[in-house]
């Protein structure tokens, strides 16, 4: 069946409050808000009903006074002064009340001074009428000016996308404002709804986690004139740290997006909401650009607002990517097959020429490649190594040979016995070129390949 959402695409929350018991009375104590929150059909029904009941009640009061005084029987007696002239049955009493209430005096029915109870009722009617008008008209006005409708001219993309941006895996979605009037101090927030179990065994249904969309940098404060792409960078602090393309299929989560701001025209605070379930998040996609420069203005093409296109994106989670990077970096025993072969050649250099003869054929092939210097450079530029220059290589090699699980063990398992023996020699028994390195205090630049020599001079000057 269809996946049950917590928040619909249009922002409606699928939550119903049940078994309130005695708490229902709280709705009546806040009657005004209760009326405003009702659907329009109920609002109009209550509006009409209240006026009708009030009118009938007041009209019957006027009729009761006329009846008690006996005005109804002497209505056509010219010598008798009634409480209200020309009221001799209920319809005429009703008409008098409406004329008084609506301040439309036709001059035919009017109150006389012979009737003190009529004057008191007249005052009571004026006050009650004003209260009912203020309450119901105020309620209708607030319901009409509610900023909910403004939220419908704020637009969210149908899908969210995950791809690389600025070298980081990023969750993105798009938001746009269809009106020319602005949302003042617009702010965006994101919640991840996901059921989970705590280490203590407590089950938390729909646990709400915060997704950072720029709270620390101020990027969550939007200047929403043209469509903006909102980004959540997936890092170690993100709840999506372990999310990969493969695990997306088995995950169940919902991202709720809340955009708040003040409506420029009315000054009221407006909130627009939407949500993305796991099947609405596209891995390896990016949004089409929608802004183009025309003659003297920027044009937004909303036909491309929801459109995405595929871009090359690693299918691994950020956690997996970081682990791979850690394994492939030098001085750390690698565990991945491909990087093992690459690293062993880089971590245990034997001198550019002699090393080739002692290494297994696969490694010889790697060493012979043109991009070897590039690889060395990349490895030597990792943060842990920035302190060492090429002239300090012997130090490095000594450190490597003292690290448990270092080159001799690694190469021993893969290379022929002769090669393993060659690598496991101490620094004193190294080939002549490396001996020269460890003996001579100066830089051994003369012995490096021309490419590396050039890179050295660039780096250290």
Secondary structure, DSSP 8 states (H G I E B T S, - for coil): -----SB-TTS-B-------GGGGHHHHHTHHHHHHHS-HHHHHHHHHHHHHHHHHHHHHHHHHHHHHHTTTTTTT-TTS--SBTT--SHHHHHHHHHHHHTT---SSS-B-TT-HHHHHHHHHHHHHHHHHHHHHHHHHHHHHT-TTTGGGGEEE-SSEEEEEETTEEEEEEEEEE-SSS-EEEEEEEEEEEEEEE-TTS-EEEEEEEEE-SSTTTTTTEE--SS-EEEEEE-STTSTTTT--TTGGGT---EEEEEEEEEETTT--EEEEEEEEEGGGEEETEEE---EEE-SSSEEE-GGGSS-EEE----SS-HHHHHHHHHHHSTTS---SHHHHHHHHHHHT---TTHHHHHS-HHHHHHHHSTTHHHHHHHHHTSGGGTT--GGGHHHHHHHHHHSTT-HHHHHHHHS-HHHHHHHTS-GGGS-HHHHHHHH-SS--GGGS-HHHHHHHHHHH-
